């Protein structure tokens, strides 16, 4: 999974966002913790090799997509969207009202992609306390707060 996350960061280098491309992947202990909690989804090929993954936390009573990464060699095949749908099904089964995430507004495979997957950008008053904390933590890591957004996808029941 870390290999996939690092590889999925490479396109950021191509658009001049080298700091983002060079960010370290989620630590193994974080991945293991979320896996034990049943909040990791992995898409595999016919030989059971990982192609993509999603990691979810719970933030303000919603399933928060902490990380969605697709190996660039398998991008644009609906794998990420499928993982998001799997997470939404899991969330619905637990009575959670929505999926949330934070992402880049202007990067085509971020904000615009998630909008195509049913997410909408939250406006100032809609950003919950937990999401505001996450956005602040991202700004402290050096991510441009003017280009970071929180998004939400309601769960249909």
C-alpha positions, -999 to 999 in steps of 0.1 A, spaced: 0 0 0 28 24 7 43 17 -27 9 25 -43 6 58 -23 41 69 -33 35 60 -69 2 79 -69 20 110 -57 42 111 -88 17 130 -110 19 159 -85 56 163 -95 45 167 -131 24 198 -122 51 213 -100 38 202 -66 70 184 -56 64 189 -19 32 169 -22 48 143 -44 76 139 -17 53 135 13 58 102 31 31 76 28 9 66 57 30 49 84 26 11 86 13 13 122 -15 36 110 -24 13 81 -23 -17 104 -45 0 130 -71 9 104 -70 -26 89 -77 -41 124 -106 -17 127 -120 -29 93 -115 5 77 -91 -4 48 -103 -15 13 -78 -28 -13 -86 -34 -50 -65 -63 -64 -59 -78 -98 -65 -114 -109 -33 -124 -92 -43 -107 -59 -17 -79 -64 -29 -46 -49 -38 -19 -74 -55 7 -52 -67 12 -16 -88 34 6 -83 41 43 -112 55 63 -114 73 97 -144 84 116 -147 122 118 -177 140 132 -199 109 128 -190 104 91 -168 80 72 -138 102 64 -117 91 34 -82 96 49 -65 82 18 -75 70 -16 -46 59 -38 -46 42 -72 -14 29 -88 -10 53 -118 -6 23 -141 -42 15 -134 -57 50 -132 -88 60 -152 -104 25 -150 -130 32 -123 -110 15 -95 -110 45 -72 -147 52 -78 -154 15 -70 -135 18 -37 -155 49 -28 -187 30 -36 -175 2 -13 -168 26 15 -202 42 10 -219 8 12 -200 1 44 -209 35 59 -246 30 50 -245 -3 68 -234 15 99 -260 42 97 -234 69 89 -248 99 70 -220 107 46 -184 103 34 -161 132 38 -126 140 27 -102 169 23 -84 175 -10 -70 200 -35 -96 222 -52 -76 228 -84 -59 195 -91 -80 177 -117 -77 142 -101 -87 156 -68 -116 181 -62 -130 178 -98 -127 140 -97 -144 137 -63 -172 160 -76 -178 135 -104 -180 108 -77 -208 125 -59 -190 147 -35 -197 184 -31 -175 211 -17 -185 223 18 -189 260 24 -175 278 55 -204 271 78 -208 235 67 -172 225 76 -175 206 108 -151 210 137 -132 178 129 -128 187 93 -116 222 102 -90 206 125 -78 184 96 -76 213 73 -56 233 99 -32 203 103 -27 201 66 -19 238 65 6 233 93 23 206 70 27 233 44 -3 226 21 -18 258 7 -51 264 27 -64 285 -2 -64 253 -24 -76 228 2 -113 220 5 -135 197 25 -160 176 6 -190 155 15 -210 127 -2 -243 120 14 -252 83 19 -283 72 1 -305 48 21 
